[in-house]
Amino acid sequence: MPTPKLAALAVLLSVAVAPAQNGADDIAAREAAAKDDVAALLQVAEAARERGLLTEWRRILQRVLTLAPDHEAANRAVGNVNYEGRWMSPEKAEILRNRSEGLVSVNGVWVKEAEAEDARAGVFHFGGERVTKAEYLALRAGKVRHPRTGELIDAADLEKAKNNLFPDGQGGWIDEAEADRRHADLARPWVLRTKTCIVLGSMPLKELEQHAHQYVDDAYEFALTVFGIDVQPVERPVILLVPTADRFRAVGDQIGGPSSAYGAFLAVQPMSVPGLGAQVPAVALLDPNWGVYYLKHAVGLAVAHRIGENMLPEWVITGVGSYTERFYSREIANWFGKQFLGAGGLIDLSSWFRGFR
């Protein structure tokens, strides 16, 4: 025998179901009476919507569209759009619109036909830039870049960015001084987009910009000459600039390997970067004397790492870093060359190894 509580629940359910069933029966009866009268069917559909009978509402609207395919109110009610005089789903309209603009679909993303091959390799183009798939979709959806950092922001916030404000990570905006304090933590560094690379750093933005814009892009272009002028990495190289030796050692302990004893190294362990996810950066110490060379070395490492896609041996990656550091100009190459000659120049490796006990 059911308990009193269960019996009460059964009564409540029957009371709730009965009106809904009666309402559906009433709508069905009114629909049958309307026959093929479009105006009458629309009244029945509205009655179904007011009673919360959305399944019946949609079904009746679809019947209206069968009888009157161009009925504007019914089309709008079901979410259709008018494209070049024809009513259709937004998805179909987007396909036709993109095709009319000469675009082709690559894994669900619409791109120019000339850029389809790049898109299949994960490289997309927007506004003269090489961007990732996520960036491409965001930019096509209306996002814009912060004029200082290149971060993607809502177009409605562009005026704030132009007034030298920055996102605070919580939906608000802060001035540069407060933003510098926020990004002083390497767990959430500044993320600065240059023409070719992504540069991370915990120093004030003005200092980061000075180093990044003065040296990074030139070093990137020079590093590419090792591989051929037309070869570029699919993903942007990521460079982490560290302002002090203590911090550099701490970063080396966290994500570095044996080569982190030098002033620049390629991370062995990935680091998590807000907005970018897991990244394997090349790290450079901005030493007052050698910082520029370490920075260029790091760019060479990062470029080789991205182009090699984890297939190049470590000695090749290190070689590209050293070449980018020391041979990007005749004057610097000449100076380093004299140091090499002073140390004995090139020697035969077999005799050099015999010198080891």
C-alpha positions in Angstrom: 0.0 0.0 0.0 1.5 3.4 -0.9 2.4 5.7 1.9 0.4 8.9 2.5 3.3 11.0 1.1 3.6 8.9 -2.1 -0.2 9.0 -2.6 -0.1 12.8 -2.2 2.7 13.0 -4.8 0.8 10.9 -7.2 -2.3 13.2 -6.9 -0.1 16.3 -7.5 1.4 14.7 -10.6 -1.9 13.7 -12.0 -3.2 17.3 -11.4 -0.2 18.8 -13.1 -0.3 16.4 -16.1 -4.0 16.6 -16.7 -4.2 20.3 -17.6 -1.1 20.0 -19.9 -2.7 17.0 -21.7 -6.1 18.8 -21.9 -4.2 21.9 -23.3 -2.5 19.8 -25.9 -5.8 18.1 -26.9 -7.4 21.6 -27.2 -4.6 22.8 -29.4 -4.9 19.7 -31.6 -8.6 20.2 -31.9 -8.2 23.9 -32.9 -5.4 23.0 -35.3 -7.7 20.4 -37.0 -10.5 23.0 -37.2 -8.2 25.5 -38.8 -7.4 23.1 -41.7 -5.1 24.9 -44.2 -6.0 28.5 -43.1 -2.6 30.1 -42.5 -4.0 33.0 -40.4 -6.0 30.6 -38.2 -3.1 28.2 -37.7 -0.9 31.2 -36.6 -3.5 32.0 -33.9 -3.4 28.4 -32.8 0.4 28.4 -32.7 0.4 31.6 -30.6 -2.1 29.9 -28.2 0.2 26.9 -27.9 3.2 29.2 -27.1 1.2 31.1 -24.4 0.4 27.8 -22.7 4.0 26.6 -22.9 3.3 23.9 -25.4 6.5 24.6 -27.4 6.6 21.3 -29.2 3.1 21.9 -30.6 4.0 25.6 -31.4 7.0 24.6 -33.5 5.1 21.9 -35.3 2.3 24.2 -36.3 4.7 26.9 -37.5 6.4 24.3 -39.7 3.0 23.4 -41.1 2.4 27.1 -41.8 5.7 27.2 -43.7 4.7 24.2 -45.7 1.6 26.0 -46.8 3.3 29.5 -47.1 7.1 29.1 -47.4 7.6 32.9 -47.6 5.6 33.9 -44.6 7.8 36.4 -42.9 6.4 36.1 -39.3 6.5 32.3 -39.3 10.0 32.3 -40.7 11.3 34.7 -38.1 9.5 32.8 -35.3 11.5 29.6 -36.1 14.7 31.5 -36.5 15.1 31.6 -40.3 16.7 34.6 -42.0 16.2 36.1 -45.4 19.1 35.8 -47.7 18.8 37.3 -51.2 15.1 37.0 -51.2 14.9 33.5 -49.8 14.1 32.3 -46.3 16.5 29.7 -44.8 18.3 28.7 -41.7 21.1 30.9 -40.5 23.6 28.1 -41.1 22.6 27.7 -44.8 22.7 31.5 -45.3 26.2 31.6 -43.9 27.3 28.9 -46.2 25.9 30.7 -49.3 27.2 34.0 -48.1 30.7 32.6 -47.6 30.7 30.9 -51.0 29.6 34.1 -52.7 32.7 35.8 -51.2 35.0 33.1 -52.6 35.6 31.4 -49.3 36.1 27.7 -48.8 35.5 25.6 -45.7 38.6 24.0 -44.0 37.6 21.8 -41.1 34.6 24.0 -40.5 36.4 27.3 -40.8 35.8 29.6 -43.8 38.9 31.0 -45.4 40.0 32.5 -48.8 40.7 29.8 -51.3 44.3 30.9 -51.7 44.8 30.5 -47.9 43.2 27.0 -47.7 46.5 25.1 -47.8 47.9 27.2 -44.9 44.6 26.7 -43.0 45.0 22.9 -43.3 48.4 23.3 -41.7 47.0 25.4 -38.8 48.0 28.9 -40.1 45.3 31.4 -40.8 45.5 35.0 -42.2 43.6 38.0 -41.0 44.4 41.7 -41.7 47.8 40.8 -43.0 48.7 38.7 -39.9 49.4 35.0 -39.5 47.1 33.9 -36.7 45.9 30.8 -35.0 42.5 29.2 -35.6 41.1 30.5 -32.3 42.4 34.1 -33.1 41.0 33.9 -36.6 37.5 33.0 -35.4 37.6 35.6 -32.7 38.7 38.3 -35.1 36.1 37.3 -37.7 33.5 37.5 -34.9 34.4 41.1 -34.2 37.2 41.0 -31.6 40.0 43.6 -32.0 43.5 43.8 -30.6 44.7 46.0 -27.8 46.9 48.6 -29.4 49.8 48.1 -26.9 49.8 44.3 -26.2 47.9 42.8 -29.1 45.6 41.0 -26.7 42.1 40.3 -28.2 39.4 42.4 -26.6 35.8 43.3 -27.4 35.4 46.1 -29.9 33.3 48.0 -27.4 36.4 48.2 -25.1 38.8 49.6 -27.7 38.4 53.1 -26.5 39.5 52.1 -23.0 42.5 50.4 -24.5 43.3 53.5 -26.5 43.2 55.4 -23.2 46.0 53.2 -21.9 43.9 50.9 -19.8 44.3 47.1 -19.6 42.1 44.1 -18.6 42.4 43.1 -15.0 41.6 39.5 -15.7 38.2 39.8 -13.9 36.2 41.7 -16.5 37.4 45.2 -15.4 40.0 47.6 -16.6 43.1 49.1 -14.8 45.7 51.7 -15.5 49.3 50.8 -16.6 50.8 51.1 -13.1 48.4 48.7 -11.6 48.7 46.4 -14.6 52.5 46.4 -14.1 52.0 45.3 -10.5 49.5 42.6 -11.6 51.9 41.2 -14.2 55.0 41.3 -12.0 54.1 37.7 -11.0 55.6 35.2 -13.6 52.5 33.1 -13.0 50.6 35.8 -15.0 53.2 37.7 -17.1 52.6 40.4 -19.6 51.8 38.8 -23.0 53.1 41.1 -25.8 52.5 40.3 -29.4 55.1 41.6 -31.8 55.1 41.3 -35.6 56.5 37.7 -35.4 56.6 36.4 -31.8 54.8 36.3 -28.5 57.0 37.9 -25.8 56.3 37.2 -22.1 57.7 39.2 -19.2 57.2 40.3 -15.6 59.0 43.6 -15.9 57.0 46.9 -16.5 55.4 47.0 -19.9 57.5 49.9 -21.2 60.7 47.9 -20.6 59.2 44.8 -22.2 58.2 46.8 -25.2 61.6 48.4 -25.6 63.4 45.1 -25.8 60.7 43.2 -27.8 60.2 45.8 -30.5 63.9 46.7 -30.8 65.3 43.2 -31.2 62.9 40.3 -31.4 61.5 40.7 -34.9 64.9 41.3 -36.4 66.3 38.3 -34.7 63.4 36.2 -35.9 64.0 37.2 -39.5 67.7 36.4 -39.2 67.0 33.0 -37.6 64.8 32.1 -40.5 67.7 32.4 -42.9 69.1 29.2 -41.5 66.1 27.3 -42.8 65.3 29.3 -46.0 63.5 32.6 -46.4 60.1 31.0 -47.2 60.1 28.7 -44.1 58.1 30.0 -41.1 56.9 28.1 -38.0 53.2 27.2 -37.9 52.9 28.6 -34.4 54.5 31.8 -33.2 57.7 31.4 -31.2 57.3 32.3 -27.5 60.1 34.2 -25.7 60.2 34.8 -22.0 62.4 37.7 -20.9 63.6 37.6 -17.3 65.1 40.8 -15.8 67.4 39.5 -13.0 69.8 36.6 -12.5 67.9 35.4 -9.4 64.7 35.1 -11.3 66.5 33.5 -14.2 67.9 30.8 -12.0 64.4 30.2 -10.4 62.9 29.8 -13.9 65.7 27.5 -14.9 65.0 25.4 -11.8 61.3 25.2 -12.7 61.2 24.7 -16.5 64.9 24.5 -17.6 67.4 21.8 -18.3 71.2 21.6 -18.4 71.5 24.4 -20.9 69.8 26.8 -18.5 73.2 27.5 -17.0 73.7 29.8 -20.0 72.0 33.2 -20.3 69.4 31.7 -22.6 67.8 28.3 -22.8 64.8 26.5 -24.3 62.4 25.3 -21.6 62.3 21.5 -21.0 59.0 21.7 -19.1 56.0 23.7 -20.3 54.7 26.7 -18.4 51.1 27.7 -18.2 50.4 31.1 -19.6 47.0 32.8 -19.0 45.2 33.0 -22.4 47.7 30.8 -24.2 47.7 27.6 -22.2 50.8 25.4 -21.9 53.8 26.9 -23.7 57.4 25.9 -24.2 59.2 29.3 -24.2 62.8 30.1 -24.9 64.1 32.1 -21.9 66.5 35.0 -22.0 68.3 36.8 -19.1 68.3 40.6 -19.7 71.8 41.0 -18.3 73.0 44.6 -18.5 76.0 43.6 -20.6 74.9 40.5 -22.5 71.1 40.8 -22.4 70.8 41.7 -26.1 72.8 38.7 -27.1 70.9 36.3 -24.8 67.6 37.7 -26.2 68.7 37.0 -29.8 69.9 33.6 -28.8 66.5 32.8 -27.2 64.7 33.9 -30.4 66.9 31.6 -32.4 66.1 28.7 -30.1 62.4 29.4 -30.2 62.3 29.7 -34.0 64.2 26.4 -34.4 61.9 24.7 -31.9 58.8 25.8 -33.6 60.0 25.0 -37.1 61.4 21.6 -36.0 58.1 20.7 -34.3 60.1 18.7 -31.7 61.9 16.8 -34.5 65.2 18.6 -34.5 68.0 17.4 -32.3 69.0 19.6 -29.4 72.4 20.5 -30.9 70.8 21.9 -34.0 68.4 24.1 -32.0 71.3 25.3 -29.9 73.3 26.0 -33.0 70.5 28.1 -34.5 70.4 30.1 -31.2 74.2 30.7 -31.2 74.1 31.7 -34.9 71.3 34.2 -34.3 73.1 35.6 -31.3 76.6 36.1 -32.7 76.3 36.4 -36.5 73.4 38.8 -37.1 75.7 41.5 -38.3 79.3 41.7 -39.7 80.5 43.8 -36.8 79.3 41.4 -34.1 80.4 38.3 -36.1 83.8 39.9 -36.6 84.2 40.6 -32.8 83.1 37.1 -31.8 85.2 35.6 -34.6 88.3 37.2 -33.1 87.5 35.7 -29.7 87.2 32.3 -31.3 90.5 32.7 -33.1 92.1 33.9 -29.9 90.9 30.7 -28.2 92.6 28.6 -30.9 90.1 28.8 -33.8 88.7 25.6 -35.4 90.4 22.4 -34.4 90.2 18.8 -35.5 87.6 17.0 -33.3 89.4 13.7 -33.2 92.5 15.2 -31.7 90.4 17.3 -29.4 88.7 14.2 -28.0 92.0 12.4 -27.6 92.9 15.2 -25.1 90.4 13.9 -22.7 91.6 11.3 -20.1 
